[in-house]
Amino acid sequence: EAVEQVAFADRILLNKTDLVSEAEELDRIEARLRGINGFAPIQRCAHSDVSVGSVLGINGFDLQRALKASPTLLDAREGETKHDASVTSVSIDQGAARHMRTVQQGALDLALLQSWISQLLEERGGDMYRMKGVLHIAHAEQRFVYHAVHMIFSGSFDEPWGDDEPRESKMVFIGKNLAGDE
């Protein structure tokens, strides 16, 4: 499925380039992507820092190119995309309605949070495909934004909370065999 996504892409964002120390490695990855889709421009970026105008409103879909990449695209007899049922997502949202909220509201202690995330990645890092969130940290005027891919974690304080904005933490976990009650 990832190959099909690259083949049909109108733009390819090669993200997290800041984590790659060898320029040759990025060149190798780009060459592989161009082998799958030689039409889409590839933009290197870090922290998904791209302008909205470079990815939206580009009128990029070309049916003939899509059919060339996948001749059975319009064939209704072709089987549906298969997804791995063991891959799930779990969300923690302090702003959810009370009857749906699974966590208490309030500021988080940064040291306890870091300890919990370290333990989570140590125990379940192999099953954790992606984590991301915006967190309300105690005594901080800025929101703490983090993301992780497998066991690589990155987080930092970002923009200040708005004066009338609720200070609530939201976390999303995507991985294999995740359960919301863990």
PADODO-91247 format. One record per residue (C-alpha): x, y, z. Coordinates in nm, 2 decimals, m for minus. Last residue first. Example, Ala and Ser with C-alpha at 12.3 -4.5 7.8 and 13.67 -1.06 7.14 Angstrom:
% residues 2
<rec><u>1.37</u><v>m0.11</v><w>0.71</w></rec>
<rec><u>1.23</u><v>m0.45</v><w>0.78</w></rec>
% end
This chain:
% residues 182
<rec><u>m0.35</u><v>m0.02</v><w>2.91</w></rec>
<rec><u>m0.73</u><v>0.04</v><w>2.88</w></rec>
<rec><u>m0.72</u><v>0.18</v><w>2.53</w></rec>
<rec><u>m0.57</u><v>m0.14</v><w>2.39</w></rec>
<rec><u>m0.29</u><v>m0.14</v><w>2.13</w></rec>
<rec><u>m0.22</u><v>m0.46</v><w>1.94</w></rec>
<rec><u>0.01</u><v>m0.29</v><w>1.68</w></rec>
<rec><u>0.05</u><v>0.08</v><w>1.66</w></rec>
<rec><u>m0.09</u><v>0.43</v><w>1.65</w></rec>
<rec><u>m0.10</u><v>0.64</v><w>1.96</w></rec>
<rec><u>m0.27</u><v>0.98</v><w>1.98</w></rec>
<rec><u>m0.24</u><v>1.23</v><w>2.27</w></rec>
<rec><u>m0.45</u><v>1.54</v><w>2.36</w></rec>
<rec><u>m0.38</u><v>1.76</v><w>2.66</w></rec>
<rec><u>m0.61</u><v>2.04</v><w>2.75</w></rec>
<rec><u>m0.54</u><v>2.41</v><w>2.82</w></rec>
<rec><u>m0.87</u><v>2.56</v><w>2.69</w></rec>
<rec><u>m0.80</u><v>2.85</v><w>2.47</w></rec>
<rec><u>m0.93</u><v>3.20</v><w>2.58</w></rec>
<rec><u>m0.59</u><v>3.35</v><w>2.64</w></rec>
<rec><u>m0.42</u><v>3.14</v><w>2.37</w></rec>
<rec><u>m0.16</u><v>2.88</v><w>2.47</w></rec>
<rec><u>0.19</u><v>2.98</v><w>2.38</w></rec>
<rec><u>0.35</u><v>2.82</v><w>2.07</w></rec>
<rec><u>0.59</u><v>2.54</v><w>2.10</w></rec>
<rec><u>0.77</u><v>2.36</v><w>2.39</w></rec>
<rec><u>0.96</u><v>2.06</v><w>2.26</w></rec>
<rec><u>0.92</u><v>1.69</v><w>2.18</w></rec>
<rec><u>1.10</u><v>1.43</v><w>1.97</w></rec>
<rec><u>1.09</u><v>1.05</v><w>2.03</w></rec>
<rec><u>1.25</u><v>0.78</v><w>1.82</w></rec>
<rec><u>1.13</u><v>0.45</v><w>1.95</w></rec>
<rec><u>0.88</u><v>0.37</v><w>1.68</w></rec>
<rec><u>0.81</u><v>0.71</v><w>1.53</w></rec>
<rec><u>0.75</u><v>0.97</v><w>1.79</w></rec>
<rec><u>0.58</u><v>1.30</v><w>1.81</w></rec>
<rec><u>0.57</u><v>1.58</v><w>2.06</w></rec>
<rec><u>0.42</u><v>1.93</v><w>2.12</w></rec>
<rec><u>0.44</u><v>2.09</v><w>2.46</w></rec>
<rec><u>0.20</u><v>2.40</v><w>2.47</w></rec>
<rec><u>0.35</u><v>2.72</v><w>2.60</w></rec>
<rec><u>0.28</u><v>2.90</v><w>2.93</w></rec>
<rec><u>0.44</u><v>2.63</v><w>3.13</w></rec>
<rec><u>0.38</u><v>2.58</v><w>3.51</w></rec>
<rec><u>0.23</u><v>2.24</v><w>3.47</w></rec>
<rec><u>0.25</u><v>2.09</v><w>3.11</w></rec>
<rec><u>m0.06</u><v>2.11</v><w>2.89</w></rec>
<rec><u>0.02</u><v>1.86</v><w>2.61</w></rec>
<rec><u>m0.02</u><v>1.85</v><w>2.23</w></rec>
<rec><u>0.02</u><v>1.50</v><w>2.09</w></rec>
<rec><u>0.18</u><v>1.25</v><w>1.87</w></rec>
<rec><u>0.27</u><v>0.88</v><w>1.87</w></rec>
<rec><u>0.35</u><v>0.66</v><w>1.57</w></rec>
<rec><u>0.43</u><v>0.30</v><w>1.49</w></rec>
<rec><u>0.44</u><v>0.16</v><w>1.85</w></rec>
<rec><u>0.47</u><v>m0.22</v><w>1.84</w></rec>
<rec><u>0.85</u><v>m0.22</v><w>1.86</w></rec>
<rec><u>0.84</u><v>0.06</v><w>2.12</w></rec>
<rec><u>0.61</u><v>m0.13</v><w>2.36</w></rec>
<rec><u>0.82</u><v>m0.19</v><w>2.67</w></rec>
<rec><u>1.09</u><v>0.06</v><w>2.63</w></rec>
<rec><u>0.87</u><v>0.31</v><w>2.44</w></rec>
<rec><u>0.61</u><v>0.29</v><w>2.72</w></rec>
<rec><u>0.87</u><v>0.32</v><w>2.99</w></rec>
<rec><u>1.02</u><v>0.63</v><w>2.83</w></rec>
<rec><u>0.67</u><v>0.77</v><w>2.78</w></rec>
<rec><u>0.59</u><v>0.72</v><w>3.15</w></rec>
<rec><u>0.92</u><v>0.87</v><w>3.27</w></rec>
<rec><u>0.88</u><v>1.17</v><w>3.04</w></rec>
<rec><u>0.52</u><v>1.23</v><w>3.17</w></rec>
<rec><u>0.63</u><v>1.20</v><w>3.53</w></rec>
<rec><u>0.91</u><v>1.46</v><w>3.47</w></rec>
<rec><u>0.68</u><v>1.69</v><w>3.28</w></rec>
<rec><u>0.40</u><v>1.69</v><w>3.54</w></rec>
<rec><u>0.07</u><v>1.73</v><w>3.35</w></rec>
<rec><u>m0.18</u><v>2.01</v><w>3.39</w></rec>
<rec><u>m0.54</u><v>1.92</v><w>3.45</w></rec>
<rec><u>m0.83</u><v>1.70</v><w>3.33</w></rec>
<rec><u>m0.86</u><v>1.34</v><w>3.44</w></rec>
<rec><u>m0.84</u><v>1.06</v><w>3.18</w></rec>
<rec><u>m1.09</u><v>0.83</v><w>3.00</w></rec>
<rec><u>m1.32</u><v>1.11</v><w>2.88</w></rec>
<rec><u>m1.63</u><v>0.98</v><w>2.70</w></rec>
<rec><u>m1.89</u><v>1.06</v><w>2.97</w></rec>
<rec><u>m1.71</u><v>1.39</v><w>3.05</w></rec>
<rec><u>m1.71</u><v>1.51</v><w>2.69</w></rec>
<rec><u>m1.36</u><v>1.50</v><w>2.55</w></rec>
<rec><u>m1.12</u><v>1.79</v><w>2.62</w></rec>
<rec><u>m0.88</u><v>1.57</v><w>2.82</w></rec>
<rec><u>m0.82</u><v>1.36</v><w>2.51</w></rec>
<rec><u>m0.64</u><v>1.03</v><w>2.51</w></rec>
<rec><u>m0.66</u><v>0.86</v><w>2.17</w></rec>
<rec><u>m0.58</u><v>0.50</v><w>2.09</w></rec>
<rec><u>m0.51</u><v>0.37</v><w>1.74</w></rec>
<rec><u>m0.52</u><v>0.03</v><w>1.59</w></rec>
<rec><u>m0.30</u><v>m0.21</v><w>1.38</w></rec>
<rec><u>m0.39</u><v>m0.57</v><w>1.46</w></rec>
<rec><u>m0.66</u><v>m0.56</v><w>1.19</w></rec>
<rec><u>m0.39</u><v>m0.53</v><w>0.92</w></rec>
<rec><u>m0.56</u><v>m0.35</v><w>0.63</w></rec>
<rec><u>m0.65</u><v>m0.50</v><w>0.29</w></rec>
<rec><u>m0.74</u><v>m0.27</v><w>0.01</w></rec>
<rec><u>m1.05</u><v>m0.40</v><w>m0.17</w></rec>
<rec><u>m1.03</u><v>m0.66</v><w>m0.44</w></rec>
<rec><u>m1.04</u><v>m0.56</v><w>m0.81</w></rec>
<rec><u>m1.38</u><v>m0.64</v><w>m0.97</w></rec>
<rec><u>m1.46</u><v>m0.27</v><w>m0.99</w></rec>
<rec><u>m1.17</u><v>m0.22</v><w>m1.22</w></rec>
<rec><u>m1.10</u><v>0.16</v><w>m1.22</w></rec>
<rec><u>m0.75</u><v>0.13</v><w>m1.07</w></rec>
<rec><u>m0.67</u><v>m0.19</v><w>m1.26</w></rec>
<rec><u>m0.40</u><v>m0.03</v><w>m1.48</w></rec>
<rec><u>m0.21</u><v>0.10</v><w>m1.17</w></rec>
<rec><u>0.08</u><v>0.34</v><w>m1.25</w></rec>
<rec><u>m0.04</u><v>0.40</v><w>m1.60</w></rec>
<rec><u>m0.39</u><v>0.44</v><w>m1.48</w></rec>
<rec><u>m0.28</u><v>0.70</v><w>m1.23</w></rec>
<rec><u>m0.09</u><v>0.89</v><w>m1.51</w></rec>
<rec><u>m0.40</u><v>0.88</v><w>m1.73</w></rec>
<rec><u>m0.62</u><v>1.00</v><w>m1.43</w></rec>
<rec><u>m0.40</u><v>1.30</v><w>m1.36</w></rec>
<rec><u>m0.45</u><v>1.44</v><w>m1.00</w></rec>
<rec><u>m0.24</u><v>1.75</v><w>m0.94</w></rec>
<rec><u>m0.49</u><v>2.03</v><w>m0.91</w></rec>
<rec><u>m0.24</u><v>2.21</v><w>m0.68</w></rec>
<rec><u>m0.50</u><v>2.33</v><w>m0.43</w></rec>
<rec><u>m0.31</u><v>2.20</v><w>m0.13</w></rec>
<rec><u>0.04</u><v>2.07</v><w>m0.10</w></rec>
<rec><u>0.28</u><v>2.36</v><w>m0.18</w></rec>
<rec><u>0.03</u><v>2.62</v><w>m0.08</w></rec>
<rec><u>0.01</u><v>2.48</v><w>0.28</w></rec>
<rec><u>0.38</u><v>2.56</v><w>0.32</w></rec>
<rec><u>0.60</u><v>2.28</v><w>0.45</w></rec>
<rec><u>0.75</u><v>2.22</v><w>0.80</w></rec>
<rec><u>0.66</u><v>1.85</v><w>0.86</w></rec>
<rec><u>0.91</u><v>1.85</v><w>1.15</w></rec>
<rec><u>1.19</u><v>1.85</v><w>0.90</w></rec>
<rec><u>1.15</u><v>1.88</v><w>0.52</w></rec>
<rec><u>1.28</u><v>1.75</v><w>0.19</w></rec>
<rec><u>1.04</u><v>1.81</v><w>m0.10</w></rec>
<rec><u>1.01</u><v>1.56</v><w>m0.38</w></rec>
<rec><u>0.84</u><v>1.67</v><w>m0.70</w></rec>
<rec><u>0.59</u><v>1.41</v><w>m0.83</w></rec>
<rec><u>0.65</u><v>1.28</v><w>m1.19</w></rec>
<rec><u>0.91</u><v>1.00</v><w>m1.15</w></rec>
<rec><u>0.70</u><v>0.80</v><w>m0.92</w></rec>
<rec><u>0.83</u><v>0.45</v><w>m0.81</w></rec>
<rec><u>1.18</u><v>0.50</v><w>m0.94</w></rec>
<rec><u>1.17</u><v>0.86</v><w>m0.81</w></rec>
<rec><u>1.10</u><v>0.72</v><w>m0.46</w></rec>
<rec><u>1.41</u><v>0.49</v><w>m0.48</w></rec>
<rec><u>1.62</u><v>0.78</v><w>m0.60</w></rec>
<rec><u>1.49</u><v>1.00</v><w>m0.32</w></rec>
<rec><u>1.59</u><v>0.73</v><w>m0.06</w></rec>
<rec><u>1.94</u><v>0.70</v><w>m0.21</w></rec>
<rec><u>1.98</u><v>1.08</v><w>m0.21</w></rec>
<rec><u>1.87</u><v>1.09</v><w>0.15</w></rec>
<rec><u>2.13</u><v>0.83</v><w>0.24</w></rec>
<rec><u>2.40</u><v>1.02</v><w>0.05</w></rec>
<rec><u>2.33</u><v>1.32</v><w>0.26</w></rec>
<rec><u>2.44</u><v>1.12</v><w>0.57</w></rec>
<rec><u>2.33</u><v>1.24</v><w>0.91</w></rec>
<rec><u>1.96</u><v>1.16</v><w>0.88</w></rec>
<rec><u>1.74</u><v>1.28</v><w>1.17</w></rec>
<rec><u>1.70</u><v>1.63</v><w>1.02</w></rec>
<rec><u>1.54</u><v>1.47</v><w>0.71</w></rec>
<rec><u>1.24</u><v>1.40</v><w>0.92</w></rec>
<rec><u>1.01</u><v>1.43</v><w>0.62</w></rec>
<rec><u>1.05</u><v>1.34</v><w>0.26</w></rec>
<rec><u>0.73</u><v>1.51</v><w>0.14</w></rec>
<rec><u>0.62</u><v>1.37</v><w>m0.20</w></rec>
<rec><u>0.38</u><v>1.57</v><w>m0.42</w></rec>
<rec><u>0.12</u><v>1.45</v><w>m0.67</w></rec>
<rec><u>0.13</u><v>1.10</v><w>m0.51</w></rec>
<rec><u>m0.02</u><v>0.81</v><w>m0.70</w></rec>
<rec><u>0.30</u><v>0.59</v><w>m0.71</w></rec>
<rec><u>0.40</u><v>0.70</v><w>m0.36</w></rec>
<rec><u>0.06</u><v>0.59</v><w>m0.22</w></rec>
<rec><u>0.08</u><v>0.27</v><w>m0.42</w></rec>
<rec><u>0.42</u><v>0.19</v><w>m0.28</w></rec>
<rec><u>0.29</u><v>0.24</v><w>0.07</w></rec>
<rec><u>0.00</u><v>0.00</v><w>0.00</w></rec>
% end
